[in-house]
């Protein structure tokens, strides 16, 4: 079941028009100008979370583990700042 859901997410990501058409049926207010609705926005956010967490989680965990083991707060802070800038700029470029 999970593989089928991930496959559907991937197909909707590759062909957004299909996803928009599919989620038009779940629109909260049918008379609004935005046909996607809140369900479509939730879908987009959950997709980002599902794709983001497996890739970004281990990197963040390794930075925090390195910070805990080495006891070098300035180096750890620098790595977290670079990590945050990389993640933030990537998301801003996609928005």
C-alpha positions as MATLAB code, in Angstrom:
seq = 'XXXXXXXXXXXXXXXXXXXXXXXXXXXXXXXXXXXXXXXXXXXXXXXXXXXXXXXXXXXXXXXXXXXXXXXXXXXXXXXXXXXXXXXXXXXXXXX';
ca = [
       0.000    0.000    0.000;
       2.787    2.433    0.887;
       4.553    1.753   -2.408;
       1.355    2.526   -4.303;
       0.941    5.816   -2.420;
       4.557    6.796   -3.105;
       4.098    5.875   -6.767;
       1.006    8.078   -6.972;
       2.893   10.923   -5.294;
       5.684   10.533   -7.823;
       3.287   10.531  -10.757;
       1.499   13.619   -9.429;
       4.898   15.289   -8.996;
       5.940   14.535  -12.569;
       2.568   15.557  -14.011;
       1.165   18.336  -11.797;
      -1.840   18.868  -14.063;
      -3.045   15.372  -13.142;
      -2.650   16.160   -9.453;
      -4.525   19.446   -9.831;
      -7.313   17.704  -11.710;
      -7.507   14.946   -9.099;
      -7.572   17.282   -6.109;
     -10.073   19.630   -7.710;
     -12.731   17.188   -6.570;
     -11.682   17.681   -2.922;
     -11.831   21.471   -2.969;
     -13.210   23.039    0.218;
     -15.112   25.830   -1.573;
     -16.221   25.028   -5.108;
     -17.016   28.685   -5.907;
     -13.546   30.047   -5.140;
     -11.087   31.160   -7.824;
      -8.425   28.693   -6.659;
      -9.590   25.219   -7.756;
      -6.976   23.340   -5.752;
      -8.319   24.094   -2.281;
      -6.899   23.348    1.137;
      -6.628   19.628    0.499;
      -4.290   20.264   -2.427;
      -2.118   22.532   -0.300;
      -1.993   19.885    2.409;
      -1.038   17.322   -0.241;
       1.830   19.503   -1.434;
       3.117   20.008    2.110;
       2.898   16.322    2.958;
       4.751   15.493   -0.257;
       7.533   17.859    0.690;
       7.732   16.316    4.147;
       7.822   12.774    2.806;
      10.570   13.590    0.332;
      12.519   15.927    2.602;
      12.807   13.872    5.793;
      14.609   10.758    4.496;
      17.177   12.889    2.679;
      17.749   15.682    5.174;
      17.310   13.776    8.439;
      20.544   11.753    8.351;
      22.599   14.810    7.405;
      21.173   16.852   10.268;
      21.603   13.936   12.672;
      25.257   13.540   11.679;
      25.923   17.251   12.223;
      24.302   17.118   15.656;
      26.166   13.925   16.541;
      29.442   15.510   15.482;
      28.615   18.538   17.637;
      27.897   16.342   20.660;
      31.037   14.232   20.319;
      33.643   16.865   19.447;
      32.485   19.587   21.871;
      33.319   22.333   19.368;
      30.347   24.693   19.457;
      31.637   27.203   16.883;
      32.383   24.573   14.242;
      29.028   22.921   14.916;
      27.254   26.265   14.693;
      28.966   26.977   11.382;
      27.929   23.623    9.950;
      24.335   24.127   11.076;
      24.278   27.622    9.534;
      25.568   26.286    6.210;
      23.071   23.414    6.373;
      20.229   25.831    7.109;
      21.254   28.180    4.300;
      21.449   25.309    1.847;
      18.041   23.993    2.850;
      16.426   27.426    3.006;
      17.785   28.702   -0.294;
      16.732   25.506   -2.027;
      13.171   25.833   -0.731;
      13.056   29.533   -1.575;
      14.188   28.834   -5.115;
      11.394   26.286   -5.514;
       8.741   28.629   -4.110;
];
